[in-house]
Amino acid sequence: MSMCLDSYQSFLIYGGKLEDGDLFGDVWRFNLTSKKWNFIWGTKTSNRQPQLSGLNKSPGGLNFGTIVVDTPDSFVLYGGNTDDGAVDQVWKFTTSSNQWELLSGSDTFNGAQNMSTPGSRSGHVILLEEYSNSFVLFGGQGNTTNGFFNDVWRFSLDDLVWTHLVGNLSTSNNFVADYDRYPGGVGFHSAAFLNPTELITFGGEEKYNNALESSNRVWLLEFEKPVFPSTTSSEGSVSTQSSSPEDSFSDTPKDTSSDNPIESSNSIASTETTESAEDDNLIIVDDDLVLEDTDYDNITLINSTMEGNDVDLSIDSIDSFNSTIIYTGSTVNIVDDMKLSESTLTIENSNVEVNGNVHLIESIINGNGGKLLITGCLNAGEDSEIVIDASKYESGEVFMEFGCMTGNITVTYTNVPDSCTPETAQDDVSLAMIFNCDQGTTKWWIITIVALAVVLVLVSIVVLIRINMLNQEKEMENLAVSMNNA
């Protein structure tokens, strides 16, 4: 059985084997809130074979395959065991249409590993790399009779191409670990990304001398710079920590000579900006990027800052992890998708148009004047937020338009006048702001006060004039009396 979390507070499962040995190829979702199962796709027929063509394409009955969610509406399945052996197929299942798509693989069972593909696998681990739209494979076994692999591969969901990153490519796969430098072949283990440059794995089964042994070791695979599908492969360094208290943890591997079965042809790049020789793709790690008036291909940001000030530009796509993007007084066109993970996008007096989808994971979009237009979908993951500066918009103004929206997002406001109460008018295609301000009453109070002040001033002037006239009349009377007496 394969299982993964999705974006609906639930998890998905595919296939598995019953106690009587029957293999199934169905899809189910378990809702963690309602604690109920929901049947998604499949039949009750067991032991179905893979169907690689036709209208009813599907992976068939599988066990020990692995699935990962690549979008809120789909997941990817790789490998697994059928009754005839392990398979090398990569499948994509779209939950909205209940359709399978074969991305890669053949109808060969127990296919061998080679320089261009990991071959058939079961008992392996795959992990999604959201910022590169790829998944990473580590370990597993080729079939039920041989040993386990210790290799790491990346499969690009854009190019549908496998890239070998690190590990042995020999036909003999009973690799024995060197505990100071690299792991041996392992299967049925657990793994996770700590961050874009570190993969950690624990436990599993290792095969030595035709006997299976359970592992209690923790391995950390470090990449000084993530390797993306458009660039050449980078060498990875491996450090290990045993669960035994007397063993120590090493941040860097020991010298790797020719007897080390983990091989890679390229050196690790530094943390400065890297450009692929094949195109103008930018990978920015721990650095700043100032945009100019030009066209960019794909931009990937990791722990970095990107700024565009008074520019008019086009970018093919943006993948951002733990980074900050700021557009000020600019016009920006993003040709494809924009993916923000643990990142902040600030739009300040700018117009940003995304012709693909926007994916948010624990990210913030700041609206400080301007507009964000999304032709595709806004896919809002957990803990994502829109923060709008109310002083930069008129009541009823639309800040964001989108083709569709999945998930939930929080909208908050800053710099709101005391007399106003902001509201969000959100429908299927837009997000607008409404400021319910007590402006009418305030206006009439101001007019009334001003009018009263004017009246008081006029009355005061009239009174002063009248007093002055009375004083003059009094003086004239006194003068007349004095002249008569004289």
C-alpha positions in Angstrom: 0.0 0.0 0.0 1.2 3.6 -0.7 0.1 6.6 1.4 0.6 10.3 1.4 -0.9 13.5 2.9 -2.8 15.8 0.6 -4.0 19.4 0.9 -7.5 18.7 2.2 -6.6 17.7 5.9 -6.6 14.1 4.8 -4.4 11.4 3.3 -4.6 9.2 0.2 -3.8 5.6 -0.2 -3.3 3.5 -3.3 -3.3 -0.3 -3.7 -1.8 -2.8 -1.3 -2.0 -6.5 -0.6 -4.6 -8.4 1.5 -3.8 -11.3 3.8 -4.8 -13.8 1.1 -2.2 -12.2 -1.2 -4.5 -10.4 -3.5 -3.2 -7.1 -4.9 -5.5 -4.0 -5.3 -5.2 -0.9 -7.4 -7.8 1.4 -5.9 -7.6 5.0 -4.5 -9.1 6.1 -1.2 -9.0 9.3 0.9 -9.3 9.4 4.7 -10.6 12.7 6.1 -8.7 13.5 9.3 -11.5 15.9 10.5 -14.6 13.7 9.9 -12.5 10.4 10.4 -14.3 8.9 7.4 -13.1 7.0 4.3 -14.1 8.2 0.8 -13.7 5.9 -2.2 -12.1 7.8 -5.1 -11.3 5.4 -7.9 -10.9 1.7 -8.8 -12.7 -1.6 -8.8 -13.0 -4.5 -6.4 -11.2 -6.7 -8.8 -7.8 -7.8 -7.4 -4.6 -8.7 -9.2 -5.2 -6.3 -12.1 -2.3 -6.0 -14.5 -1.0 -2.5 -15.5 -2.7 -1.1 -18.6 -0.2 1.2 -20.4 -2.5 2.3 -23.2 -6.2 2.7 -24.1 -9.0 4.5 -22.4 -8.6 2.6 -19.1 -4.9 3.2 -18.5 -3.9 2.5 -14.9 -1.0 1.0 -12.8 -2.9 -2.2 -11.9 -2.6 -3.9 -8.5 0.5 -2.9 -6.7 2.3 -3.2 -3.3 5.3 -1.4 -2.0 5.0 1.5 -4.5 5.2 5.1 -3.3 3.0 8.1 -4.0 3.5 11.9 -3.5 1.0 14.8 -4.0 2.4 17.1 -6.6 -0.6 19.5 -6.9 -3.7 19.9 -4.8 -5.6 18.0 -7.6 -3.1 15.2 -8.3 -0.6 12.7 -7.0 2.3 10.8 -8.6 3.0 7.1 -8.2 6.4 5.4 -8.9 7.3 1.7 -8.8 5.8 -1.1 -6.7 5.4 -4.9 -7.0 2.9 -6.8 -9.1 2.5 -10.5 -9.1 5.0 -10.6 -12.0 7.6 -8.5 -10.3 8.6 -4.9 -9.7 7.7 -2.1 -12.2 9.5 1.1 -13.4 6.5 3.1 -14.3 5.7 6.7 -13.2 2.0 7.5 -13.1 0.0 10.7 -12.4 -3.5 10.5 -11.1 -5.8 13.6 -11.3 -8.5 13.4 -8.6 -10.9 15.8 -10.2 -11.2 13.8 -13.4 -10.3 10.3 -12.0 -7.8 9.9 -14.8 -4.4 8.2 -14.9 -1.5 9.4 -17.1 1.6 7.4 -17.8 4.6 9.7 -17.5 7.5 7.3 -17.9 8.3 3.6 -17.8 7.8 0.4 -19.8 5.9 -2.9 -19.7 9.0 -4.7 -18.5 9.0 -6.3 -15.1 12.1 -6.3 -12.9 13.8 -3.8 -15.3 17.5 -3.3 -14.6 19.1 0.0 -13.4 21.3 1.8 -15.9 22.9 5.2 -16.5 19.6 6.8 -17.6 17.0 5.2 -15.3 16.8 3.6 -11.9 14.8 0.7 -13.3 12.1 -1.2 -11.5 11.8 -0.6 -7.8 9.8 -1.5 -4.7 10.3 -0.7 -1.0 11.9 2.7 -2.1 11.2 6.3 -1.0 10.3 9.2 -3.1 10.0 12.8 -1.9 8.6 15.8 -3.6 10.8 18.8 -4.4 8.2 21.5 -4.8 10.6 24.3 -5.9 11.9 22.2 -8.8 8.7 20.3 -9.7 10.5 17.0 -9.3 10.7 14.1 -6.9 13.8 12.4 -5.5 14.2 8.6 -5.2 16.4 6.9 -2.7 17.1 3.2 -2.3 14.7 0.3 -2.7 15.1 -3.2 -4.3 14.8 -4.1 -8.0 12.9 -7.4 -7.5 12.2 -9.9 -4.7 15.4 -11.9 -5.2 18.3 -9.4 -5.3 19.5 -6.9 -2.8 18.9 -3.2 -2.2 20.2 0.0 -3.9 21.9 3.0 -2.3 21.4 5.4 -5.2 19.7 8.8 -5.3 17.8 9.9 -8.5 15.7 12.9 -9.4 12.7 12.7 -11.8 11.6 16.0 -13.4 7.8 16.3 -13.7 8.4 19.0 -16.3 10.9 17.2 -18.6 9.9 13.6 -17.6 13.6 12.7 -17.4 15.5 10.8 -14.7 18.8 12.2 -13.4 21.3 10.2 -11.4 22.6 12.3 -8.4 24.7 10.0 -6.2 25.1 6.3 -5.5 26.3 3.1 -7.1 25.4 2.2 -10.7 26.8 -1.3 -10.6 24.7 -4.3 -11.6 25.6 -5.8 -8.2 23.4 -4.0 -5.7 24.1 -5.7 -2.3 26.1 -2.7 -1.3 27.7 -2.8 2.1 27.8 0.4 4.0 31.0 2.2 5.1 29.5 3.8 8.2 32.0 6.7 8.1 31.2 7.7 4.6 28.1 6.2 2.9 25.0 4.0 3.4 24.7 0.5 2.0 21.7 -0.7 -0.1 18.5 -0.2 1.9 14.8 -0.7 1.4 11.5 -0.2 3.3 13.0 2.8 5.0 11.7 6.3 5.9 13.0 9.6 4.6 12.2 13.3 4.6 13.6 16.7 3.5 14.8 18.8 6.4 15.2 21.7 3.9 16.0 22.0 0.2 19.6 21.0 0.7 19.3 18.2 3.3 17.6 14.7 3.0 17.5 12.5 6.1 16.7 8.8 6.1 16.2 6.3 8.9 16.0 2.5 9.3 14.8 0.0 6.8 16.1 -3.4 5.7 19.6 -4.1 4.6 20.7 -7.3 2.9 24.0 -8.9 3.7 25.1 -12.5 2.7 21.5 -13.3 1.6 20.1 -12.4 5.0 17.9 -9.3 5.8 18.9 -7.1 8.7 16.9 -4.3 10.2 18.8 -1.0 10.3 18.8 1.6 13.2 21.0 4.1 11.4 20.2 7.7 10.5 21.8 9.1 7.4 21.9 12.7 6.2 22.5 13.5 2.5 23.7 17.1 2.1 23.6 19.1 -1.1 25.5 22.4 -0.9 23.2 23.6 -3.7 20.0 21.9 -4.8 20.3 20.3 -8.3 17.5 21.4 -10.6 16.4 19.6 -13.8 17.9 22.3 -16.0 21.3 22.1 -14.5 24.1 19.5 -14.3 24.1 17.1 -11.4 25.9 18.1 -8.2 27.9 15.8 -6.0 26.3 15.1 -2.7 28.1 14.6 0.6 26.9 12.0 3.1 27.3 11.9 6.8 26.0 9.4 9.3 24.8 9.1 12.8 24.2 5.8 14.5 21.5 5.5 17.2 24.3 4.1 19.4 25.3 6.8 21.9 29.1 6.2 21.5 28.9 7.0 17.8 29.5 10.6 16.7 27.9 12.8 14.1 30.1 14.2 11.3 29.0 17.3 9.4 31.3 16.5 6.5 32.3 13.1 5.0 35.7 11.7 5.1 37.9 11.5 2.0 36.2 9.6 -0.7 38.7 7.6 -2.8 38.1 5.2 -5.7 36.8 2.4 -3.4 33.8 4.5 -2.5 30.8 3.2 -4.5 29.1 6.6 -4.3 30.2 8.4 -7.4 29.3 11.7 -9.1 31.0 13.4 -11.9 30.6 17.1 -10.9 31.8 19.2 -8.1 29.5 21.1 -5.7 28.8 24.7 -6.7 29.3 27.6 -4.2 26.4 29.6 -2.9 26.6 32.3 -5.4 24.2 32.8 -8.4 24.3 29.9 -10.9 23.3 30.1 -14.5 22.8 27.0 -16.6 24.9 26.8 -19.8 21.9 25.4 -21.6 19.7 28.4 -20.9 19.4 31.5 -18.8 17.7 29.8 -15.8 18.7 31.4 -12.5 19.2 29.6 -9.2 19.7 32.1 -6.4 20.9 30.7 -3.0 21.6 32.9 0.0 22.0 35.9 -2.2 20.1 39.0 -3.6 18.8 39.5 -7.1 17.9 42.9 -8.5 15.7 42.6 -11.6 16.2 44.7 -14.7 14.1 45.6 -17.7 14.6 42.4 -19.5 13.1 38.9 -20.0 14.1 36.1 -17.7 13.6 32.3 -18.0 12.9 30.3 -14.8 14.0 31.9 -11.5 14.5 29.7 -8.4 15.1 31.5 -5.0 16.3 29.7 -1.9 16.9 31.8 1.3 17.2 34.9 -0.9 15.7 38.3 -1.8 14.5 39.4 -5.3 13.6 43.0 -6.0 12.2 44.8 -9.0 12.1 48.6 -8.8 10.4 50.6 -11.6 10.9 47.8 -14.1 8.9 46.3 -16.9 9.8 42.7 -17.3 8.8 39.1 -18.1 9.7 35.9 -16.2 8.9 32.4 -17.4 8.3 31.0 -13.9 9.3 31.5 -10.2 10.0 28.9 -7.5 10.7 30.5 -4.1 11.6 28.8 -0.9 12.1 30.8 2.3 12.7 33.9 0.3 11.4 37.5 -0.2 10.1 39.0 -3.5 9.4 42.7 -3.7 7.9 44.6 -6.7 7.8 48.4 -6.4 6.3 50.6 -9.2 6.7 47.8 -11.7 4.9 45.8 -14.3 5.6 42.1 -14.2 4.4 39.3 -16.4 5.0 35.7 -15.3 4.5 33.4 -18.2 3.9 30.2 -16.3 3.5 29.3 -12.6 4.7 31.0 -9.4 5.3 28.8 -6.4 5.9 30.3 -3.0 6.9 28.1 0.0 7.6 29.8 3.3 8.1 33.0 1.3 6.8 36.6 1.1 5.6 38.5 -2.0 5.1 42.2 -1.7 3.3 44.1 -4.5 3.8 47.9 -4.0 2.2 50.1 -6.6 2.8 47.4 -9.1 0.8 45.3 -11.5 1.7 41.6 -11.6 0.1 39.1 -14.0 0.6 35.3 -13.7 -0.5 33.4 -16.7 -0.3 30.1 -15.0 -1.1 29.0 -11.4 0.0 30.4 -8.0 0.9 27.8 -5.4 1.2 29.1 -1.8 2.6 27.0 1.1 3.0 28.9 4.4 3.5 32.1 2.5 2.3 35.8 2.6 1.2 38.1 -0.2 1.4 41.8 0.8 -0.8 44.2 -1.2 0.6 47.7 -0.9 -1.0 49.3 -3.9 -1.5 47.6 -7.3 -3.0 44.4 -8.5 -2.3 40.7 -8.8 -4.0 39.0 -11.8 -3.8 35.1 -11.9 -5.1 33.5 -15.1 -4.9 30.0 -13.6 -5.7 28.9 -10.1 -4.7 30.2 -6.7 -3.8 27.1 -4.8 -3.7 28.2 -1.2 -1.9 25.8 1.2 -1.9 25.7 4.9 -1.0 28.9 6.9 -1.0 31.2 3.9 -2.1 34.8 4.2 -2.9 38.0 2.3 -2.1 41.3 4.0 -3.6 44.4 2.5 -2.6 48.0 3.3 -6.0 49.7 3.4 -4.5 53.2 3.0 -3.4 52.2 -0.6 -6.8 51.2 -1.9 -10.3 52.6 -2.5 -13.3 50.9 -1.2 -14.5 48.2 -3.6 -11.2 48.1 -5.5 -10.1 44.6 -6.6 -6.7 43.5 -5.4 -6.6 40.0 -6.8 -8.3 38.2 -9.7 -7.9 34.4 -10.4 -9.4 31.8 -12.6 -10.2 29.5 -9.7 -9.2 28.9 -6.1 -8.5 25.9 -4.0 -7.9 25.8 -0.2 -8.4 28.6 2.3 -6.5 31.8 2.8 -6.6 34.4 5.5 -7.0 38.1 4.6 -5.9 40.8 7.1 -5.8 44.6 6.8 -3.3 47.2 8.1 -3.5 51.0 8.3 -7.3 51.0 8.6 -8.9 54.4 9.6 -10.6 54.3 13.0 -14.0 55.1 11.4 -13.8 52.1 9.0 -14.4 48.4 9.2 -12.8 46.4 6.3 -14.4 43.5 4.7 -13.3 41.1 1.9 -15.6 40.5 -1.0 -14.4 37.1 -2.3 -16.0 35.0 -5.0 -14.9 32.4 -7.5 -12.9 34.8 -9.5 -11.7 37.8 -7.5 -10.8 39.2 -4.1 -12.0 42.8 -3.5 -11.9 45.1 -0.5 -14.8 46.9 1.1 -14.2 49.6 3.7 -17.4 50.3 5.6 -16.6 53.7 6.9 -18.9 56.1 8.9 -17.9 58.8 6.4 -21.5 60.2 5.8 -22.2 61.0 9.5 -18.7 62.3 10.0 -19.1 64.6 7.0 -22.3 66.2 8.2 -21.0 66.7 11.7 -18.0 68.5 10.2 -20.3 70.7 8.0 -22.5 71.4 11.0 -19.6 72.4 13.2 -18.1 74.6 10.4 -21.5 76.3 9.8 -22.0 77.0 13.5 -18.5 78.4 13.7 -19.2 80.7 10.7 -22.5 81.8 12.3 -20.8 82.6 15.6 -18.1 84.6 13.8 -20.8 86.6 11.8 -22.8 87.3 15.0 -19.7 88.4 16.7 -18.9 90.8 13.9 -22.4 92.2 13.9 -22.3 92.7 17.7 -19.0 94.4 17.5 -20.2 96.7 14.7 -23.4 97.5 16.7 -21.4 98.3 19.8 -19.1 100.5 17.8 -22.0 102.3 16.3 -23.6 102.8 19.7 -20.3 104.2 21.1 -20.1 106.6 18.1 -23.7 107.8 18.7 -23.0 108.3 22.4 -19.9 110.4 21.5 -22.0 112.5 19.1 -24.6 113.1 21.8 -22.0 114.2 24.3 -20.4 116.5 21.7 -23.8 118.1 21.0 -24.5 118.7 24.7 -21.1 120.3 25.1 -21.7 122.7 22.2 -25.2 123.7 23.6 -23.8 124.4 27.0 -21.1 126.6 25.5 
